[in-house]
Amino acid sequence: MNANRRDFLRTSAAAGSALTLAGAVSAADQTDNAGSKKLRLAAIGVGGSRGRYNRGGAIARQAAKFANMIAVCDVDDKHAAEFNESFGGKLTTYRDYRDLLETEKPDVVTIGTPDHWHASIAIDALRAGCHVYCEKPLTLTIDEGKQIREVVKETGKVFQVGTQQRSDNARFLTAIAMVQTGRLGDNVNAYVAIGGAPEGGPFETTTAPDDIDWDLWVGPAPEAKYSEERRRFFRWYLEYSGGKMTDWGAHHIDIAQWALAPGDTGPVKISGEGTFTPIVPADFNWNSFLEGEASLPNGYNAATKFHINLEFADGATMSVNHHYKREGDNVDFGNGILFEGDKGRIFVNRGKIEGSPMDALTDADRKELDEKIVELCKGKKPGNHMGNFFACIEEGGLPISDVWSHHRTMTSCHLCNLTLMLGRELIWDPKAEEFVNDDQANALMSRKSREVARAEKVS
């Protein structure tokens, strides 16, 4: 989603918002910034599925347009070598990010590791004096978000979460502006579809390849034998991620909650139902599993289907589904967000934004939406997520996907998974950030972490 200026404005116009006031910033607009290019940058986690296409490498290359790449770290030597090759083989290579932070002392790091490593690396990088760009989802648990938030406050460093949907697709900013400027009227609710997780397994376990430090890959998660499925498709293992809830949910739940409940808050009641893969017994003890005391066969174990309702204190609701269908009014979609108020409804996903309130926009309406979008972007120019990160490093201010807002989004994502695990309604206090009179649920806000030994240095 690397929208350049022309693409962003064309998309905005199609959405009904020309963004003439905001303009748009592209990577090319900022790569000549001499101050940014003096920053020393390191990439931690640059792989995906043992191939050249990977998210961690992509964000690191985007960041290298703004700063000077000096080092790369990955537990997979092939990933590190491929990435280093694209920089002429000039980067110092590490397996253990702790060695990188201690030796190189970078100004900026990108983090593109599997999800279960995000919090530990982010906290260590912040305390090592780095500004941090970390891929979504930022956290594996609710308590991890609280910890990162405090360390960002403690260090004063800029932290951007890689929810590029906040920046690089004008449709979503327009949808939020439509809701918050009253174009849909009052009593607006959101209906979200994010797809379901796949079934699979049990899978065969094998000896890990020599060029991967598998123990370090597993890291703080419970000890596990190697399999290609566990490594490549970690999103469907709840030991390392949160299934579709923290994959696409980190995008669409984020947009819906930003529109409905902006600020430092969250839902007060969570309820619903869903199904897990056949690997998971019906009476499985999730508390023991998340504490590392119970295990499952080596297979995907995230929720495959779900219908969950999140209620906010003001009465607004967000419905989170693997697929959303409503009989009688032509609502049927597998990916996207439907916002519906007493004056109409709009549907938005990465490909379109549509609905009668969009068709009714006047030039004056579009101007007001433009101004609202600038406000949503905290005064910075919209259009380039990585550019926004480096602009905040240079100029100050919070990035568009700051730790505070993303922690609240991830809390809602985790709440969805927890209500499925426990199979019952949950009452959440968004101010105290704890469950109300529910020791069992409160115990699931954190996990026991394994001690992680240092990796052998490779260069």
N, C-alpha and C positions, 0 to 999 in steps of 0.2 A: 504494500500500500504506500508507495512512494509518490504521492501526488505532487506534480510540479505546479507552478503558478497557473499555467493555462488550464491544466486538467482540473485543478481545484475550483477555479472560477466557473468553468463550464459546468461542473457537477453542481456547484452552488446555484447557478442560474436555473438549472433543471429542477432543483429543489425549491425554487421560489425565493431564494435569497442570493442576491448578487454579491454580497460581501464587499461592496465597493469601498466602504469605510475601512474595513479590516485589512484589505489587501490579502496577500498570502506570501509566506516565506518558503523558499525552497532551499535545498542544500546548497545550490549554486550561489544563493544570496549571501551565504555566510562562510563559505570555505576560504574566502580571502581575508577573513578576520584574523589579523596578526596575533591578537591576544589569545584567541582560542588555539591557534596552531602551536603556541608555545607550551600548551598543556601536554603533559606526558600521560599517555593512555595505555592501558593494558586490558586484554580480553580474557575473561575467565569463563570457560565453557563455550566452545565454538562448534560443537558437533550436533548431530541429530541422529542419523541412522547409518553411520559409517559410510557416508558419502558426501559429495560436495554440497548438496542442497541441505541446509540446516538453518535454524532460526538464530542460534547463538552466533554463528559466523556472520549472518546477515546484519544483525544489529551492530556488531563490532566494526564491520566495514562501513556502515553508515556513520558511526562515531568517528572513524578515521578521516572522514571528510572535514572534521572540525578540529582535530587534535593530532598529535604525533604518536603513532603506535610504536611502542617499544618492546612489548612482551606479550606472550600468549601462554595460557595455562589450560590444560585439559587432561583428564585421566586416561584418555585414549590418545596414544602417540600418533596414530594416523590422522586424527582430527587436527591435532596441533601442527603436524607437518604440512598438511594441505593448506591450512590457514597461513602458516609461515611462508609457504611457497608463493602465495599471492602477494606477499610483501618482500619478495626477492630473497627470502631466506635470511633476512637480517634481524629477525626478532629473537630475543632470548626465550627459550622454551622451558616450561615448568609442568610438572604433574600436580604438585600440591600448591594451592593458591596461597597458603600461609608463607611458603618460601618466596613466592612472587612478591607479596606485600612487604615482607621484611627486607628483601634484597633490592627491589626496583623502586620502592616508594613512589608509585604513580600518583598523579593528581586526580585521575579519572579512571574508573573501571566500568566495563560492561559485564553483566552476569547473564549467561545463557545456559546454565546448567539445568539438569532435571530439577523439578519444583522443590523436592525435599531438602535441597542444599541452599535454596535462595536465602533464607533468613540468616543462617550462620555466616555465610560469606558476606552478605550485605552488612551485618553488624560489625564483623571484623574489618571490612574495608572502610566503613565510616570511621571507626576508631583509629584506623591507620592513616586518616587524614584525606580520604578519597571522596570525591563526588561520585555518586553511583547511579548508573542506569541499569535496572534489573528487569528482565522479562517477566511478564505475568505468567501465572498468578504469583503474587509476592510471597504468600504464606501457605503453609500446610495446616496450621491451626490458628484459632482465634488469638491465643496468647502470643504467638509469634508476631502478629501485627502490633500488639500493644508494645512489645519489646522494641521492635524496629522504630516505631513512632517515638519512643523515648530517646533512643540513641540519635535519631535525626535531630531532635530538639537539643540534645546534649552537645552534639558536634557542630551544628549549624551548617552542615553540608547540604548541597542540592541533591535531591533524590527524585529521579523520574522513574515511574513504573511503565513498562512497555505495553500499555493499552493504547496502541496506535489508533484505535477506532475513535478515541477522543479528539484526535487531531486531523487525521488524514482522509476522512470521509465527511464532506460537508453535510450530508443527509442527516447524520446523527445530531450534529450541533443544531441544525435547523429544527429537527423534531423536538429537542429539548427547549429551544427558544419558543416554539409554537405552544408547548405546554405552559411554560413559565410566564408567557405574556398573555395568557388567557384565551388563546385562539380556539381552544377546545372547551372553554367554559369552566365550570366548577366540577367537583366530584370526579376528577380524572383518575382512572385506574389503568394499569399496564398489564398486558398479557404477553408473556415471553415464551418463545420456543427456541431451544438450543440443541435439539437432537439428542439421541440416546447413545449410551456406550455400547460397544460390541460384546458379544459372548466369545469365550475361547478358553481352551485348556481342559484338563491339565496338560502342560507342555513339558517336554523332555528337558532335563538339566544336563549341562555339559561342563567341561573345564573351560574356564575363561581364556580367551586369546592372550598370548604373552605380552602383546602391546597394550593391554588394558589393565589398570590397577583396579580390579573388581571390588576389593574391600573398600577402597576409597570411593568408588562410585556409589556403593551402598551407603557408606558414610554413617550418618546418625540414625538411619533406619534399622530395623531388626536385621540380623545376619541372614543372608539368603544365598543359595547356590545360583550360579550363573545360568541364564538362558537368554537367547536372542530376543525372545518376546518380552521378557521382563526388562531388558535393557532398552530395546527400541520403542516399545509401546508402554512405557512407564505410566502414561496418563491414565491407563485403565486399571492400575494397581493402586489401591488406597494407601498402601505403605508409602507411596512417593508422590501422590497427587490426589485430586478429588473427582476424577472422571469428567464428564461433560459439565458438571456444576462449576468447576474451577477452570475449565478450558474455555468453552464458549460463554459460560456464565460470567467469567471475568470481563467479558465484553458487553453482552446484552443486559445482564442484571445490572452492570455498572451504569449503562445509559439510562435504563428505566429508573433506577434509584436516584440518579443525578437529577432526572426530570421531576420525579415525584417528591423526593425528600432530600433536597440539597442541604449540606451542612453536616455537622458532627452528630449524626443520629442514626437510627435504623428501625427495623420493625419491632413490634412488641409481642406479636403472636405468630407462630409458625405451625402450620398443620398440613397434612396431605398424606399421600400414599405413593408407593412405588415398588419396583421389583429389582432385586440384584441378580447377578449371573448365577447359574446353577452351581457354581463353585461354593457359594455361600449357603450354609444350612439355614433353615427358617428360624431356628432358635439361637443363632450364633451370638456369642458374647462379644460385642464390639469393644466394650471397655477393656477386656483382657487383651484383645487383638491390638488395640492402639497402645497398650502398655508393653507390647512385645511378649506377652505371656501366653498368647494363643496364636495359632497359625492356620493358614488355609493352604490348600493345594496350589501348585504353581499355575495360576490361571488368572484371567481378568476378573476382578471382583467389584468393580464400580457399578452403580445403579444403571440399569439399562432403560427403564421406563419410569416416569414419575409425573405426578401432578401435585404441586405444592402451592400453598397460598401464604403470602406474607402480608400481615396487616400492620399499618402504621398508626401512630397515636391519633392522627387527625382523621382517620377513617379511610384513607387511601389504601388500596390493595395492589399487590403485584402477584400475578399468577405465573409460576415457573413450570414449564412443561417440556417433555421430550418432543411432543407434537401438540399443537393446539387446534382444536376443532370445536365449532359451536354450531349446532343445528339451527337452521331457519334464517340465518342472516349472512350466509356466504363467507364465513370465517373459517379458514382451513390453511394452516401453514406449519412448516417444519423448522424454519429458521427466520427469526425476526422479532419485531416488537409491535404490538398494536396498542396505541394509546387511545383511550375512549373517555370522553367527557359528556356533559349534558348538551354541548353544542356541536358535537360531531366526533369523528375519529380519523386517525391517520395511521398508516402502516409504514414501517421503515425497516430496511435491512441494508446490506452493503450494495445492493443493486438498484434500489428504488426507494422513493418516498412518495406516497400517494394518499388521496382522500379528498373529500369535498372541501374541507377547510383550506387545503393547499390551493385548490382551484379558485377559491374566492379571494385570495390575497390581492390587495391593491399595492401600488407603488409605495404608498405611505406605510402599509403594513410591512413591506420588505425592508424599508429603511429602519423600522423599529426592530425587526429581526436581526438586521446587520449589527445594530448597536448592542443588542442583547448578546450576540455571539462574541463580540469583543469583550463584554463583561464576563461571559463564561470562560474565556481564555485568559482571564486575569490581566487584561490589558496588553498581552503579547499578541503578535500576529499569528493567526491560525494557519495550518496547512502543512507543517512538518514537525513531527513529534521529536525527532532527535535535535532538530534546530531549536525547538522550544527549550529543551534541556540545556543546551550550551548557551542560549540567550540568557537563561536564568543564572548560569554560572558567571557570565560576563556582567550582567546588569542587576542581578538580585531578583528577588521575588520567588513565589512558589511556581513550580511547573504545572502544566495542565493536568497531569496525573500524579498528584502529590501523594505522599504516604498517608496522610490523614484521610483523604477521600477514598483511597484504594483500600485501606484497612477496613473502612465501613462497608465497602462493596464486598470484600472477601469475607467479612463477618456474615453477611447475608448468604453468600455462597456456602460457607461452612454450616450455617444454621439449617440450610436445606438438606445437606447430607446428614446432619445429626438427627433431624426429625425422622428421616428415613431409617437410620440405624436403630433408633430407639422405638420406632413404630408408634409414635404418639405425638400429641400436641405439645409444643414447648412455649413457655412464657419467658420473654426476654426483656431485661431492663437495659435499654440502650444508653442510659446515662451512667449507670454503675458498670455496664458491660459484664453482666452475669445473668444466669438464669434465676428465676424467682422460686425460692424454696424447692430446689431441684438439685440435690447433691450428685446424682448420677450424671445428669447433663453437664453440670459444672466440671466434673472430672474429665469430660471429653474435650475441654477447651485447650488442653495441652497434651503432650506425649512424652514418654520417656525417650531420651536420646542416648544412643550408643557412643562410647568413647571412640574417637577416630584417630588411629595411629598416623604418624607422618609417612608420606610417600617417599620412595627412593628417588633422589634427584636424577634427572636424565640429561641435563646439560647445564 
